[in-house]
Amino acid sequence: MSGHFTDRDERLWQRRAEERAAARPLRLGARLRGLRNLDLLRAARGTLAARSSRPEAKASPVRSRPRPVEQP
């Protein structure tokens, strides 16, 4: 063996990598459950935000503060 990689070696590695990728099952179920849980969490936060947004609720100080004018 010469110690150098050949095109044949490269093709063999590429084919093995493709076979491994094809044999690995996709984790779609876990991904879909995660997205559904995220949507449920966002919906729950929306209902909490709607409950807490009363007319007498104080506005955030960051939003009510005017932006400083840049000095040249």
N, C-alpha and C positions, 0 to 999 in steps of 0.2 A: 504494500500500500504506500502511495507516494505522500500521503499527508495533506493533499490538496482536495478541496471540495470540487466536485464535478457537477455538470448540469444534471446528470442522472440523480445525484444525491439531492439536489435542490428539488427536482420533480417529485422524488419519493417523499421528502419532508412536506412538500406542499400537499400531496395527495393524502398523507396521514393527517395533516392538520384539518383538511376539509372533511375527512371521515369522522374525526373526533368532534368537530363542530356539528355535523349532521346527526351524530349519535346522541349528543347531549340534549335532554328534553328541555323544552322551553318552559320557563316559569311564569306562564301567562296567568294561571290561577292565582298565584300569590300577588302578582302585579295588579290584577283586576280587583282582588279583595282590598289591597292597599288603597287603590284609587276610590273604591266605594266608601271605605272608612274615612278617607280624607273628605269626600263630598258630604258625608253625614256629619263630620266634625264641623265643617264650614257652615252647614245648614243650622246646626245647633248654636254656633256662635252668632249667626245672624239673628236667631230668635232671641238670644240673650241681649244682643245689642239693641234690638227693637224694644225690648222691655225696659232697658235702662235709659233709653233716649227720651226722657221726659222734657217738657218745655222748661222746667226750672233747672235742668241739668246745666252745669257750668261748662262753657266751651274750653277747649284745650288752650293753655296759655301760648303755646308755640304758634298756633294758627292765628290768634288774635294779635300777636305782636307784629308791628310793621317791620319790613325788611330795612336794614341799615343802608344808607346811600354810600356808594363807594367813593372814597376821596382819591383824586388823581395824585 
